[in-house]
């Protein structure tokens, strides 16, 4: 039985691959109720409506076996095959995947080492602050600082750099800002602390800061969405579709293409964490799409053994 996420990925690919006539024929075979209204929509609207309709049906089915069977039927109806093709891991592609895993492992190791140093320094600072020696002519006593007070000694989370207008020189980029937000979450800062830090990093007297500061109960997912719109970045669905169709440019090296497609994958991950996303892209689904796009996007001359 195929993994449900793999079948969802295959359905996504076939929806974006087929033209309007094929999509309408498939919707009719799948018993889409409002088929006449669907015929008046554009191709993009048809894809979104059919995808949401299928998602609602799948979510309403409790049995994994039944979900698997339904998605297999959808794949066959859209002109695909229920059998997934094995990934061709040879030649330059295999080498790139190994280099990618090595790079990922090295980065994780460096982050862990850096975090260990930070934790060690914070423990030292907290220990020194927790015990205050009071000297007197008669004796010396040690005052223990309560644990609730000790928590206040932790450094506030801060965003390095300033958020200005998109493309403005010496201002934070969208990717850099998201990286710092993810770093704060990994370091166990609360979402409220991160939201406050982001607001403080926005240039004062701007419409963006004024708008955000007047919003009641602003959460991190909603803030992510506002920031994406401010930076004129695409939605999760648009970024995901872009990822599925990426390919190496004629004058682009393999390394440049790898970095570009990794950046696109990260943008999908960031956008998927926003509030009110159109489709729930899981991390495994995004990773599978990334690997498939990497395999199909590299020019043929780099796939020879």
C-alpha positions in Angstrom: 0.0 0.0 0.0 1.4 3.3 -1.0 2.0 6.0 1.6 -1.0 8.4 1.7 1.3 11.5 1.4 2.9 10.0 -1.8 -0.5 9.5 -3.3 -1.5 13.1 -2.4 1.7 14.2 -4.1 0.8 12.2 -7.2 -2.7 13.7 -7.3 -1.2 17.2 -7.0 1.2 16.6 -9.9 -1.6 15.2 -12.1 -3.9 18.1 -11.3 -1.3 20.7 -12.4 -0.2 18.5 -15.4 -3.6 18.1 -17.1 -5.5 20.6 -19.3 -9.0 21.9 -18.6 -10.8 19.2 -20.7 -9.1 16.4 -18.9 -9.8 18.0 -15.5 -13.5 18.4 -16.3 -13.8 14.8 -17.6 -12.0 13.5 -14.4 -14.3 15.6 -12.1 -17.4 14.2 -13.9 -16.1 10.6 -13.5 -15.4 11.3 -9.8 -19.0 12.5 -9.3 -18.2 16.2 -8.6 -21.6 17.6 -7.8 -21.3 21.2 -9.3 -19.8 20.1 -12.6 -21.7 22.8 -14.6 -20.4 25.6 -12.4 -16.9 24.1 -12.7 -17.1 24.4 -16.5 -17.3 28.2 -16.2 -14.1 28.5 -14.1 -10.5 29.0 -15.2 -7.9 26.2 -15.1 -6.4 27.5 -11.8 -9.8 27.8 -10.2 -10.8 24.3 -11.3 -7.6 22.8 -9.8 -8.2 24.6 -6.4 -11.9 23.6 -6.2 -11.3 20.0 -7.1 -8.3 19.8 -4.7 -10.3 21.2 -1.8 -13.2 18.9 -2.6 -10.9 15.9 -2.6 -9.3 17.0 0.6 -12.7 17.2 2.3 -13.6 13.7 1.2 -10.3 12.2 2.3 -10.5 13.9 5.7 -14.0 12.5 6.2 -12.8 8.9 5.7 -11.5 7.2 8.8 -10.1 4.0 7.3 -6.5 4.4 5.9 -7.2 1.6 3.5 -10.3 3.4 2.1 -8.3 6.6 1.8 -5.6 4.8 -0.1 -8.1 3.2 -2.4 -9.9 6.5 -3.1 -6.6 8.3 -3.9 -5.5 5.5 -6.2 -8.9 5.8 -8.1 -8.3 9.5 -8.4 -4.8 8.9 -9.8 -6.1 6.4 -12.4 -9.0 8.8 -13.3 -6.5 11.7 -13.9 -4.5 9.5 -16.2 -1.7 8.4 -13.9 -0.4 5.1 -12.6 -0.9 3.8 -9.0 2.6 2.5 -9.1 5.3 5.1 -8.1 8.4 5.1 -10.2 11.6 4.4 -8.3 14.0 7.3 -7.9 17.0 7.0 -10.2 19.9 7.5 -7.9 22.9 7.4 -10.2 25.6 9.5 -11.6 25.7 13.2 -10.7 22.3 13.1 -9.0 23.4 10.5 -6.5 26.5 12.5 -5.8 24.5 15.7 -5.3 22.2 14.0 -2.9 25.1 12.7 -0.9 26.7 16.2 -0.8 23.3 17.6 0.3 23.0 15.1 3.2 26.7 15.8 4.2 26.0 19.5 4.1 22.8 19.1 6.1 24.6 17.0 8.7 27.5 19.5 9.0 25.1 22.4 9.5 23.1 20.5 12.2 26.4 19.6 14.0 27.6 23.2 13.9 24.2 24.5 15.2 24.3 22.0 18.0 27.8 23.0 19.0 26.9 26.7 18.9 23.7 26.0 21.0 25.7 24.1 23.5 28.2 27.0 23.9 25.3 29.4 24.3 23.6 27.2 26.9 26.8 26.9 28.8 27.3 30.6 28.9 23.7 31.2 29.9 24.0 28.6 32.8 27.1 30.4 34.0 25.4 33.8 33.9 22.3 32.5 35.7 24.4 30.7 38.4 26.4 33.9 39.1 23.2 35.9 39.2 21.3 33.4 41.4 23.7 33.7 44.3 24.6 37.1 45.7 27.2 37.1 48.4 26.5 39.6 51.2 29.6 40.4 53.2 29.4 41.8 56.8 31.9 42.2 59.6 30.2 39.4 61.5 29.5 36.7 58.9 28.8 36.2 55.2 25.5 34.8 53.9 24.2 33.7 50.5 20.9 34.8 49.2 19.2 32.3 46.9 17.2 33.9 44.0 13.8 32.2 43.5 13.3 30.2 40.3 10.6 32.5 39.1 13.0 35.4 39.4 15.7 33.4 37.7 13.5 33.0 34.6 13.5 36.8 34.3 17.3 36.8 33.9 17.0 35.0 30.5 17.9 37.3 27.7 15.1 38.7 25.6 14.7 37.4 22.1 15.8 39.9 19.5 15.7 40.1 15.7 19.0 41.0 14.3 18.5 43.8 11.7 15.5 46.0 10.7 12.4 45.2 8.7 11.9 47.9 6.0 10.3 48.0 2.6 10.8 45.0 0.2 14.2 45.3 -1.6 15.4 48.2 0.6 19.1 48.2 1.0 20.6 47.0 4.3 17.2 45.8 5.6 16.2 42.2 6.5 15.2 39.9 3.7 12.2 37.6 4.0 14.4 34.4 4.2 16.7 35.9 6.9 13.7 37.0 9.0 12.1 33.6 8.8 15.4 31.9 9.7 15.7 34.0 12.9 12.1 33.2 13.8 12.8 29.4 13.4 15.9 29.8 15.5 13.9 31.4 18.2 11.4 28.6 18.3 14.2 26.0 18.5 15.6 27.9 21.5 12.3 27.5 23.3 11.2 31.1 23.1 7.4 31.5 23.2 5.4 32.6 20.1 4.4 35.8 22.0 8.1 36.6 22.7 8.9 36.1 19.0 6.0 38.3 17.9 7.1 41.1 20.2 10.7 40.9 18.9 9.5 41.0 15.2 7.3 44.1 15.9 10.3 45.8 17.6 12.4 45.1 14.5 10.0 46.9 12.1 11.1 50.4 11.2 9.2 52.9 13.3 6.6 55.2 11.9 5.8 52.8 9.1 2.3 51.7 8.0 3.2 48.1 8.6 4.2 48.6 12.2 1.2 50.8 12.9 -1.1 48.2 11.4 0.4 45.3 13.4 0.5 47.1 16.7 -3.2 47.8 16.5 -4.1 44.1 15.9 -5.5 42.4 19.0 -4.3 38.9 20.0 -1.8 38.6 17.0 -0.4 35.1 16.8 2.8 34.0 15.1 1.0 32.1 12.1 -1.0 35.3 11.4 2.1 37.4 11.6 3.9 35.1 9.2 1.1 35.7 6.7 1.3 39.5 7.1 5.1 39.5 6.6 4.8 37.3 3.4 2.3 39.7 1.9 4.5 42.7 2.9 7.5 41.1 1.2 5.4 40.3 -1.9 6.1 36.6 -1.5 3.9 33.9 -3.1 1.4 31.8 -1.2 2.2 28.2 -0.1 0.2 26.8 -3.0 2.0 29.0 -5.6 5.4 28.2 -4.1 4.6 24.5 -4.1 3.5 24.6 -7.7 6.7 26.5 -8.6 8.8 23.8 -6.7 7.2 21.0 -8.8 8.1 22.6 -12.1 11.7 23.8 -11.3 14.4 22.8 -13.7 18.1 23.7 -14.3 18.6 26.7 -16.5 20.9 26.5 -19.6 23.8 28.5 -18.1 23.2 27.4 -14.5 25.6 25.0 -12.8 24.4 22.0 -10.8 25.5 23.6 -7.5 23.6 26.8 -8.3 20.5 24.8 -9.2 20.7 22.8 -6.0 20.9 26.0 -3.9 18.0 27.6 -5.8 15.7 24.6 -5.4 16.6 24.2 -1.7 15.7 27.8 -1.2 12.3 27.2 -3.0 11.7 24.2 -0.7 12.4 26.3 2.4 10.0 29.0 1.3 7.2 26.3 0.9 8.0 25.2 4.5 7.8 28.8 5.8 4.6 29.6 4.0 2.9 26.4 5.1 3.2 27.6 8.7 1.0 30.6 8.1 -2.6 30.9 9.3 -5.4 30.0 6.9 -3.2 28.1 4.3 -5.2 26.7 1.4 -3.7 23.2 1.7 -1.8 21.4 4.5 1.6 20.6 3.0 3.3 18.2 5.4 7.1 18.2 5.8 7.4 14.7 4.2 5.2 15.7 1.2 7.4 18.8 0.7 10.6 16.8 1.0 9.3 14.1 -1.5 8.4 16.9 -4.0 11.8 18.5 -3.6 13.6 15.2 -4.3 11.4 14.5 -7.4 11.9 18.0 -8.7 15.6 17.7 -8.2 15.6 14.4 -10.1 13.6 15.7 -13.0 15.0 19.2 -13.1 18.7 18.4 -13.7 19.7 18.4 -17.3 20.3 15.0 -18.9 24.1 15.4 -19.4 24.5 15.5 -15.6 22.7 12.2 -15.1 25.2 10.0 -17.0 27.2 7.6 -15.0 
